[in-house]
Amino acid sequence: MHKQSTLSREEQIIHNIQTIRGRMQDACLRAGRHPDQVRLLLAVKTVAPEIIKIAIEAGEKLIGENKVQEFAEKYEALKNVVCERHFIGHLQTNKVKEAIRYASCIQSVDRIALAEKLHKRLLFEQRQMDVLIEVNTSLEPGKSGIAPGEVFDLLKSIKPLETLRIKGFMTIGLFDADAEKVRPCFTKLRETRDEAILRGLVPDDAQELSMGMSGDLETAIEEGATIIRVGSAIFGKRVTATDHHRQYAEAQGAAQL
Ligand SMILES: *Cc1c(COP(=O)(O)O)cnc(C)c1O
């Protein structure tokens, strides 16, 4: 008897990870890069800790959060599993203290006020922190990230802040289903990194390029990505806050909430 197999949530997530891993592997081989040179970061915004745990137990070791609030909530729930946590969202200066409590890298440093606030707090705590500089390579207004034309000035200002270990660069890139249209964003980030190293504005080991998502990871790998960030292609479509609230209300049987 052939019964249509339905995967459990756990099997589905593991299957999705294998698919993404396979694509990354193929892309690395085609680009002549070693698969170890590219890490997969799981973008886990709105994903429940027990679901994230499935992915970590399947061997994934790098997760990224967008909101300090979620970071804090999940930290407790995930304290028994080993993983590296990066902050990948827009970081408000008044949330710096909490963000650095949970993150080992802040990928979204995009302005001097934020860098200075981080530095001040890290000095106080006598610690250092890995950071990436987020660049708005698509030049879309309203998007976080420093404009490519301003990045070297920003780096000059950040350079003296010795608590910040600049490890490389991050970009979100153009939102377009056509990966070829996104490619110039990835090229720009790579060129920015190479130029920054050449000018001595960042250390020679500031090689990280966090770029590429599920739709364009092959292109990103061709352009030199070292970290790919994937969320919904692994965990499924995100439940919005409104949906979440409704489902919660329904689960509580509170129809008028
Ligand atoms: C959510 C997010 C991703 C992943 O996006 P998906 O569409 O869920 O794959 C990557 N980078 C950042 C900064 C994100 O916030």
Ligand as a Chemical Component Dictionary entry (heavy atoms), coordinates in Angstrom:
data_LIG
# 
_chem_comp.id                   LIG 
_chem_comp.type                 NON-POLYMER 
_chem_comp.pdbx_formal_charge   0 
_chem_comp.three_letter_code    LIG 
# 
loop_
_chem_comp_atom.comp_id 
_chem_comp_atom.atom_id 
_chem_comp_atom.alt_atom_id 
_chem_comp_atom.type_symbol 
_chem_comp_atom.charge 
_chem_comp_atom.model_Cartn_x 
_chem_comp_atom.model_Cartn_y 
_chem_comp_atom.model_Cartn_z 
_chem_comp_atom.pdbx_ordinal 
LIG C1 C1 C 0 14.648 37.042 8.744 1  
LIG C2 C2 C 0 15.995 37.361 8.287 2  
LIG C3 C3 C 0 16.671 36.513 7.402 3  
LIG C4 C4 C 0 16.079 35.243 6.838 4  
LIG O1 O1 O 0 14.921 35.544 6.111 5  
LIG P1 P1 P 0 13.927 34.370 5.701 6  
LIG O2 O2 O 0 13.042 34.995 4.713 7  
LIG O3 O3 O 0 13.214 33.969 6.938 8  
LIG O4 O4 O 0 14.752 33.260 5.184 9  
LIG C5 C5 C 0 17.958 36.878 7.036 10 
LIG N1 N1 N 0 18.549 38.004 7.498 11 
LIG C6 C6 C 0 17.933 38.826 8.355 12 
LIG C7 C7 C 0 18.641 40.044 8.825 13 
LIG C8 C8 C 0 16.637 38.542 8.771 14 
LIG O5 O5 O 0 16.032 39.377 9.612 15 
# 
loop_
_chem_comp_bond.comp_id 
_chem_comp_bond.atom_id_1 
_chem_comp_bond.atom_id_2 
_chem_comp_bond.value_order 
_chem_comp_bond.pdbx_ordinal 
LIG C1 C2 SING 1  
LIG C2 C3 SING 2  
LIG C2 C8 DOUB 3  
LIG C3 C4 SING 4  
LIG C3 C5 DOUB 5  
LIG C4 O1 SING 6  
LIG O1 P1 SING 7  
LIG P1 O2 DOUB 8  
LIG P1 O3 SING 9  
LIG P1 O4 SING 10 
LIG C5 N1 SING 11 
LIG N1 C6 DOUB 12 
LIG C6 C7 SING 13 
LIG C6 C8 SING 14 
LIG C8 O5 SING 15 
# 
